[in-house]
Amino acid sequence: MRRRLIAVLLVPAAGLLLAPVAACSSPVARPAPGVTPLPASRPALQPGPAAAILDAAAVGVPQTGAVDGVTPAEAANEVPDAADALPLFDSWGWVVESRRSFARAGSTVAITVLLLLRGDGAASAFSFLSEQAAVPPLIAAACPANVAGVDQCTLGQGGGRELIVGRVGVEVFQISASGTDAARLASLQAARLRS
């Protein structure tokens, strides 16, 4: 190893001082072949669904419940076939889910927004969740024309309830409503996810 002296100019409060410093010169460290170096800056992260899910002011009905940070394991534990649900949720690239509920006399609304890692995972989640729009008493139909800003959308109506499932990029939302305009809420939710 070669040593060389480097003069470093130090400027203390009393004046100038020239001090010799010993430094080692050695080859520049390079990553091993096949190792990808980390990026210099962190990639931009998409805000979680809790930041974009509709609130009581937008819904027009008082909020009665909120859950944020739902993981795929937690969601899988809420369904009867948890052993099958978890691998399915993981295959979508599930990141996190947020839920809100709203109610007052004659109106109830439940909104879920799910953030996924990839567009193809979001499309798969949308397809799976859209099947709920055809579970009786609901009858599946195309989304109303006034639901704007969605990449995919389906509607289920029946039994005094509407269910809209929509996809905007890598996020999928569900709005279940009775006694209120679900299509208006779906448009508002899509706009929030796009902003």
DRENTIKE-540923 format. One record per residue (C-alpha): residue number from 1; y, x negated, z; residue in three letters. Coordinates in Angstrom, 3 decimals. Each point is the difference from the previous one (the first is absolute). Layout:
<NUM,<Y,X,Z>,"ALA">
...
END
This chain:
<1,<0.000,0.000,0.000>,"MET">
<2,<3.361,-1.365,-0.925>,"ARG">
<3,<2.871,0.147,2.390>,"ARG">
<4,<3.571,-0.060,-0.996>,"ARG">
<5,<3.211,0.307,1.895>,"LEU">
<6,<2.328,2.809,-0.793>,"ILE">
<7,<3.511,-0.061,1.243>,"ALA">
<8,<1.068,3.324,1.340>,"VAL">
<9,<3.605,0.784,0.538>,"LEU">
<10,<0.469,1.764,3.296>,"LEU">
<11,<3.346,1.461,0.963>,"VAL">
<12,<0.194,0.347,3.756>,"PRO">
<13,<3.076,1.466,1.627>,"ALA">
<14,<1.337,-3.509,0.870>,"ALA">
<15,<-0.102,-1.329,-3.566>,"GLY">
<16,<-2.315,-1.299,-2.709>,"LEU">
<17,<-3.274,-1.692,0.787>,"LEU">
<18,<-2.377,-1.567,-2.453>,"LEU">
<19,<-3.585,0.021,1.312>,"ALA">
<20,<-3.112,-1.424,-1.671>,"PRO">
<21,<-2.982,2.357,-0.041>,"VAL">
<22,<-3.565,-0.937,-0.913>,"ALA">
<23,<-1.659,2.364,-2.457>,"ALA">
<24,<-3.397,0.042,-1.574>,"CYS">
<25,<-0.449,0.455,-3.680>,"SER">
<26,<-3.220,1.660,-0.937>,"SER">
<27,<-1.236,2.045,-2.930>,"PRO">
<28,<1.272,3.570,-0.251>,"VAL">
<29,<-2.451,2.529,1.428>,"ALA">
<30,<-1.472,2.189,-2.729>,"ARG">
<31,<-2.173,3.084,0.462>,"PRO">
<32,<-3.692,-0.462,-0.609>,"ALA">
<33,<-1.289,1.252,-3.363>,"PRO">
<34,<-0.665,3.740,0.081>,"GLY">
<35,<2.354,0.600,2.919>,"VAL">
<36,<2.937,2.227,-0.793>,"THR">
<37,<3.123,-1.022,1.894>,"PRO">
<38,<1.854,2.695,1.900>,"LEU">
<39,<3.171,1.359,-1.611>,"PRO">
<40,<3.283,-1.365,1.319>,"ALA">
<41,<1.260,3.469,0.833>,"SER">
<42,<-1.735,3.143,1.171>,"ARG">
<43,<-0.520,2.692,-2.621>,"PRO">
<44,<2.085,3.149,0.373>,"ALA">
<45,<-1.893,2.579,2.006>,"LEU">
<46,<0.174,3.687,-0.718>,"GLN">
<47,<1.230,1.987,2.989>,"PRO">
<48,<-2.706,1.969,1.760>,"GLY">
<49,<-0.380,3.732,-0.448>,"PRO">
<50,<1.684,0.696,3.351>,"ALA">
<51,<3.296,-1.077,-1.570>,"ALA">
<52,<-0.359,2.407,-2.950>,"ALA">
<53,<-1.778,3.058,1.391>,"ILE">
<54,<2.125,3.150,0.154>,"LEU">
<55,<1.757,0.853,3.250>,"ASP">
<56,<0.968,3.329,1.594>,"ALA">
<57,<3.406,0.042,-1.699>,"ALA">
<58,<-1.610,-0.238,-3.452>,"ALA">
<59,<-2.811,2.449,0.795>,"VAL">
<60,<2.271,2.527,1.685>,"GLY">
<61,<-2.564,0.698,2.722>,"VAL">
<62,<-0.133,-1.680,3.454>,"PRO">
<63,<-2.385,-2.952,0.283>,"GLN">
<64,<-2.895,0.565,2.386>,"THR">
<65,<-1.991,-3.208,-0.431>,"GLY">
<66,<0.017,-3.511,-1.443>,"ALA">
<67,<-2.611,-2.715,-0.394>,"VAL">
<68,<0.692,-3.368,-1.633>,"ASP">
<69,<-2.127,-3.054,-0.683>,"GLY">
<70,<-3.274,1.841,-0.678>,"VAL">
<71,<-2.593,-2.566,-1.115>,"THR">
<72,<-3.001,0.715,-2.223>,"PRO">
<73,<-2.324,-0.354,3.010>,"ALA">
<74,<2.003,2.549,1.996>,"GLU">
<75,<0.054,2.435,-2.917>,"ALA">
<76,<-3.728,-0.453,-0.599>,"ALA">
<77,<-0.737,0.801,3.645>,"ASN">
<78,<1.686,3.393,-0.487>,"GLU">
<79,<-2.510,1.193,-2.618>,"VAL">
<80,<-3.650,0.962,0.516>,"PRO">
<81,<-1.362,-2.665,-2.374>,"ASP">
<82,<1.930,-2.989,1.385>,"ALA">
<83,<-2.658,-2.484,-1.161>,"ALA">
<84,<0.613,1.011,-3.621>,"ASP">
<85,<3.743,0.570,0.347>,"ALA">
<86,<0.978,-3.474,1.193>,"LEU">
<87,<-1.398,-1.901,-3.028>,"PRO">
<88,<1.612,2.600,-2.280>,"LEU">
<89,<3.400,-0.378,1.681>,"PHE">
<90,<-0.315,-3.788,-0.092>,"ASP">
<91,<-0.833,0.118,-3.737>,"SER">
<92,<3.352,1.686,-0.638>,"TRP">
<93,<1.867,-2.860,1.669>,"GLY">
<94,<1.212,2.194,2.864>,"TRP">
<95,<2.905,-1.660,1.796>,"VAL">
<96,<1.420,2.634,2.346>,"VAL">
<97,<0.567,3.747,0.263>,"GLU">
<98,<2.693,2.107,1.695>,"SER">
<99,<-0.193,3.685,0.892>,"ARG">
<100,<2.578,2.616,0.983>,"ARG">
<101,<-0.385,3.634,1.030>,"SER">
<102,<2.693,2.665,0.149>,"PHE">
<103,<-0.087,3.607,1.228>,"ALA">
<104,<2.063,3.021,0.895>,"ARG">
<105,<-0.732,3.717,-0.070>,"ALA">
<106,<-1.402,0.783,-3.451>,"GLY">
<107,<0.072,-3.588,-1.364>,"SER">
<108,<-2.303,-2.983,0.377>,"THR">
<109,<0.060,-3.294,-1.902>,"VAL">
<110,<-2.267,-3.046,0.247>,"ALA">
<111,<0.885,-3.146,-1.962>,"ILE">
<112,<-2.075,-3.139,-0.414>,"THR">
<113,<1.105,-3.135,-1.865>,"VAL">
<114,<-2.540,-2.747,-0.704>,"LEU">
<115,<0.969,-3.503,-1.166>,"LEU">
<116,<-2.592,-1.898,-2.056>,"LEU">
<117,<-0.145,-3.557,-1.332>,"LEU">
<118,<-0.620,0.732,-3.680>,"ARG">
<119,<0.817,2.620,-2.600>,"GLY">
<120,<-3.663,0.503,-0.901>,"ASP">
<121,<-0.808,0.535,3.682>,"GLY">
<122,<2.818,2.551,0.237>,"ALA">
<123,<-1.367,1.811,-3.067>,"ALA">
<124,<-3.474,0.096,1.603>,"SER">
<125,<1.426,1.280,3.291>,"ALA">
<126,<1.982,2.643,-1.892>,"PHE">
<127,<-3.129,1.172,-1.848>,"SER">
<128,<-1.978,0.236,3.224>,"PHE">
<129,<2.725,1.789,1.974>,"LEU">
<130,<0.737,2.348,-2.914>,"SER">
<131,<-3.470,1.478,0.397>,"GLU">
<132,<1.300,1.699,3.165>,"GLN">
<133,<2.242,2.167,-2.200>,"ALA">
<134,<-3.117,1.821,-1.231>,"ALA">
<135,<-1.650,0.620,3.383>,"VAL">
<136,<-0.031,3.769,0.687>,"PRO">
<137,<2.112,1.892,0.664>,"PRO">
<138,<2.123,-2.344,-2.131>,"LEU">
<139,<-0.112,0.218,-3.785>,"ILE">
<140,<1.010,-3.145,-1.891>,"ALA">
<141,<2.739,0.148,-2.598>,"ALA">
<142,<2.467,-2.265,-1.737>,"ALA">
<143,<3.052,-0.971,2.013>,"CYS">
<144,<3.081,2.131,-0.577>,"PRO">
<145,<2.466,-1.394,-2.547>,"ALA">
<146,<2.664,-0.353,2.713>,"ASN">
<147,<-2.031,-2.712,1.787>,"VAL">
<148,<1.808,-3.034,-1.380>,"ALA">
<149,<-0.496,-3.738,0.354>,"GLY">
<150,<-3.773,-0.141,0.445>,"VAL">
<151,<-2.459,-2.103,-1.986>,"ASP">
<152,<-2.823,2.457,0.751>,"GLN">
<153,<0.026,3.400,1.686>,"CYS">
<154,<-2.298,2.924,0.753>,"THR">
<155,<0.514,3.323,1.761>,"LEU">
<156,<-2.315,2.219,1.999>,"GLY">
<157,<1.048,3.543,0.923>,"GLN">
<158,<-1.716,2.693,2.025>,"GLY">
<159,<-0.207,1.686,3.352>,"GLY">
<160,<3.776,-0.114,0.436>,"GLY">
<161,<0.019,-3.801,-0.262>,"ARG">
<162,<0.942,-2.576,-2.626>,"GLU">
<163,<-1.345,-3.555,-0.165>,"LEU">
<164,<1.680,-2.531,-2.271>,"ILE">
<165,<-1.498,-3.457,-0.480>,"VAL">
<166,<2.185,-2.487,-1.849>,"GLY">
<167,<0.024,-3.668,-0.912>,"ARG">
<168,<3.064,-2.188,-0.399>,"VAL">
<169,<-0.915,-3.582,-0.873>,"GLY">
<170,<-2.241,-1.356,2.774>,"VAL">
<171,<0.678,2.881,2.392>,"GLU">
<172,<-1.792,3.324,0.210>,"VAL">
<173,<1.364,2.996,1.884>,"PHE">
<174,<-1.333,3.385,1.062>,"GLN">
<175,<2.156,2.960,0.945>,"ILE">
<176,<-1.647,3.048,1.501>,"SER">
<177,<2.439,2.869,0.515>,"ALA">
<178,<0.181,3.674,0.794>,"SER">
<179,<3.185,2.002,0.194>,"GLY">
<180,<2.063,-2.657,-1.772>,"THR">
<181,<0.467,-1.432,-3.507>,"ASP">
<182,<-2.653,-2.719,-0.350>,"ALA">
<183,<1.153,-0.923,-3.522>,"ALA">
<184,<3.531,-0.742,1.258>,"ARG">
<185,<-1.438,-2.172,2.773>,"LEU">
<186,<-2.251,-1.840,-2.488>,"ALA">
<187,<3.018,-0.837,-2.186>,"SER">
<188,<1.937,-1.238,3.033>,"LEU">
<189,<-2.969,-2.098,1.145>,"GLN">
<190,<-0.457,-1.526,-3.470>,"ALA">
<191,<3.721,-0.872,-0.130>,"ALA">
<192,<-0.202,-1.727,3.396>,"ARG">
<193,<-3.026,-2.006,-1.089>,"LEU">
<194,<1.766,-1.085,-3.196>,"ARG">
<195,<3.165,-1.152,1.801>,"SER">
END
